[in-house]
Amino acid sequence: MNSLSSRKQIVIRSDAMDADQFGALYTRLFGNLYSELPRPERKIIIAGVYGRHEGVSFRRMNYRGEFSTALPDLHDEITFVIPTAGTIVFQQKNQHVGTPKMGLAIEKASVSSVRFFDGHAQYGLSVRRALFTERLSVLLGKPIVETVRFQPQVDFNQPAFQGIKAIIELATGHEFDLLINSSVLLPSRLQEMLVDAVLDSWPHTHTEALRRPSPAIAPRHVKLAVEYLRANPDALVSGSELAALSNVSLRALQDGFRRFVGSSIVEYQRQVRLERARQVLLEETSLSVTDVALRLGFSNVGRFCQYFQTAYGVSPAEVKKRLRSNH
């Protein structure tokens, strides 16, 4: 282990530790995420490099021994596995099998157990879903109302996935140890690189939106409705009233929103209000979260906070806290 810096270490190395030794080292540096889990039924030898920082972990690991295990209670994490040897099986409603040709994206909340065999080795990372949501809201310039979900199995013969592997290889290399364990800025930059690499390479529910060159040209009545909602984010206007303002039937306006905006009228109204709420939180520091919610037409403050957290990956209170810490 590297102790050249008084900063919290984020990378650990194992040449050939048994599972208990590795678990003890992990617990000392990162907490007792695995301490409550049952011990493997056989002796397991673990070699490799593991790092963890602010909602992202990355690893290059080799396992000697066949064994099954449960996962810790990190239900908001998505795990990405790039096998380089052997086999790994995640037991869910459907089994997902990872081999050197097949990579996996696994929702930890749905996993009942994991089995390693045939001398499994892997490059891998785990990311809190909120980090993907927060980054997508920045890249797409809008709140994320659809849950981010990744294609569970991918073919690693495709060149696009080699970038993820290359970043993990860099982060787990010996040459990187001093810099990453002592740097103030690099761990956060590495986190951003890994999140962006996965969003760019691994197919997910927002891939099309990220790659779309420009929005489809909407008809005039949809444009009028969109312009009105954006100009009046606090207006409590119904779909029927909005249709009347746009000189079309409610059905025609609903169809237009689904086709050209990609959401319902109600979802788009919420999106606009959330965008404006975030702007107000960033600009008007004297207002409380409750003030902002009520100003933008959210009568239920708890629900507003839930919508905001889902859309941006952070709570309204966290936005205000970050703003204060930057001043």
ABEGO torsion letter per residue (X at the ends): XBAABABBBABBBBABBBAAAAAAAAAAAAEAAAAABBBBABBBBBBEBBBBBGGBBBBBBBBBEBBBBBBBBBAABBBBBBBABEBBBBBBABBBBBBAABBBBBBAAABABBBBBGGBBBBBBBBBAAAAAAAAAAAAGBBBABBBBBBABBBAABAAAAAAAAAAAAAABAAAAAAAAABAAAAAAAAAAAAAAAAAABBBAAAAAAABABBBBBBAAAAAAAAAAAABAABBBBAAAAAAAAGBBAAAAAAAAAAAAGBBAAAAAAAAAAAAAAAAAAABAABBAAAAAAAAGBABAAAAAAAAAAAAGBBAAAAAAAAAAAX
